[in-house]
Amino acid sequence: MMQGWVIYNGHLPSSKFLSYAEWIKEAATKKNIKINVVKNNAMLSMIDSQGSHLLKQAHEAQPDFVLFLDKDIALAKQLEQLGIPVFNSSKCIDICDNKITTYQHLAKHKLPIPKTIIAPKIFPGVKEIDTTSYLAIERELEYPMVVKEAYGSFGEQVYLIHSRQALFALIQALEDRPFVIQEYISSSYGRDIRLNVVGDQVVASMIRTAKNDFRANVAVGGTTEAYQPTEQEISLALAAAKAVEASFAGVDLLFGPNSQPIICEVNSNAHIQGTYQSTGINVADYMIDYIVRTLD
């Protein structure tokens, strides 16, 4: 019998992360695959002159695969060094965890993204930030513009900025946190598409809509319904997932001018319960089938 681990973060307060892991376990059980749901903090990584090891505690048998639902990149790398197939890979998680890195990979493949300016690195402890260097942004972008912190989920840490004064105030408030500044795609106000990619397929898709927010995320008040993507949208979602080397991805597309799709984000750990509620499609079934095919 094939055996796997589903790893999630044991210190996140929300139950939805454990719920996601249980969905995966249920899908695997239907395929006669034994799954242990494991907190990332239930296994400590150790490295020494003999190589890489795990202090596995209750989970002694090495699994055939790991489905990694966390952003503990060091642990994902440790598992890979032990020869365990990890989905998504540590490289993919690392790319998607940092929006700057994500956009760089998408740009490398010349995929459509909002025009994006990367903020210079600032070390902790700087008391006064030289905001005058940001004046050059106004030659490339118009107000309003979007500021996104490099690390953030569920539409949080994303800001719509309407003036130079507001931009400079936010830059000062962000201090040493990395971020990007992007053109605002006004044609997609409060709307986007989430496409769930598994391997070389888009297996489910929904449209998200918010009436009173430029972001469409459910966490900030958006609602969802099933959506039939165009061939162009499907092709772009697959290309985006490939660019970040994802086996599984939630690709968010914006409605650009003339309804041309633009990549907003690529999520390596996209939650799937909301997709099921909107579409009736259990993405977990496709994920398990993909792992079985890959390891067969």
Disulfide bonds with the S-S distance in Angstrom:
none
